[in-house]
Amino acid sequence: MNITNSLQGGVLTVSLCGELDHHGAAEVRKSIDAAIDRESPKKLRLRLAEVQFCDSSGLGLIMGRYRKARSAGAEITVCDPSAAVEKIMRLAGLDKLIKIERSTEK
């Protein structure tokens, strides 16, 4: 799993590339939590366009970052989820809790 972070105007964008499963979820969680603690963003954007696979551990990671961001006073969105991620989010009902955004910039 590759993770990149960028902060612009109080918006922390975390881009993930690879498979979001139990093998990489702990590393991703630590990285995102550290970035939230360090940057204190107003908004957290999880960009998941390049995530080819997401299992229940990935859903747990997304839900946990929702709670972490909210407790830090930040809004959270999932940006450009891959078809696999969007499908599992919708099946689990996370799309009702976490806003899904589509950007024109890829």
N, C-alpha and C positions, 0 to 999 in steps of 0.2 A: 504494500500500500504506500503510495506516494502522497505526501501532504505538503501543501504550500499555503502560506498565510500572507494576506496583505491587509493593511489598514489605511483607509482613506476617508477623511471626513467623519470619523467616529464609527465607520462601518468596517467590521472585521470580516473579511471574506476568507473562508477556509475551503480550498479546492482539494478534492480527494480523487485519486486515480488508482484503480485496481479493484480488488474484491473486499467488500465490507462484511467480514464474517468473524467468527470467534477467534481466528488466528491473529487478526490484526486489530481487533476492536480495542483492546487495552492500550496499545500504543497510540492509536488515534485519539482515544479519550484523554489520555494524559497530555497529548500535544494541544488539543483544543482547549482543555481546561486551563493549561498554563498560559495560553494566549489570551483567554478571557480574563484571567487574574492579572496578567501583565498589562494589558491594553485597556481594560475597562470600557469596552465598546458600547455604543448606544444601540447598535444593531449587529447581529451575527447572521451572516449568510453562509449556509453550507452549500457549496457548489458541487453537485454530484453527477455532472454530465458524463464523467469518465469512470463511473462505478459500474462495472459489468455485472456484479452479483451482490445481492444483499440478503442475508438471512435474519433470523430473529435476533442475533447478537447485534447486527447492524441497526435493526429497528430499536433495540434497547439503547444503543449508542445515540441515535437521533433523539429519542425521548429523554435520555439523561442530559443531553446538551440543551434541550428545551428547558428542562428544570433549572439547570445551572445558569443559563442565560437569563431566564426570568428572575431568578433569585439575585442576580447581579444587576437587575434593572434594565436588561437589554431585550429588545425585540428579536425574534428569530424567524428566518425564512429558509426554505430549501429552494435553491436556485437551479434551474435547468436539470432536474433529475433525469437520469437515463430511464428508458422504458421499464427496465427491471426494478429500479428503485421506486418509481412512481406507482407501479402496479402493486408492489408489496405494501407501500404506504397507504394506498387506497383500500386494499383488502383489510388492513389493520385499523383503518379509520383515522390514521394520523393526519390525513389531509384536512380533516375537520378541525384539528387542533393547531397545526402548523401550516402557515401559508406557503403555497408553492408558487414560485415566480418563474416566468420565462423571460430571458433577456434577449435583446437583439444582438448583443455582443457575445461572441463565442470564444 
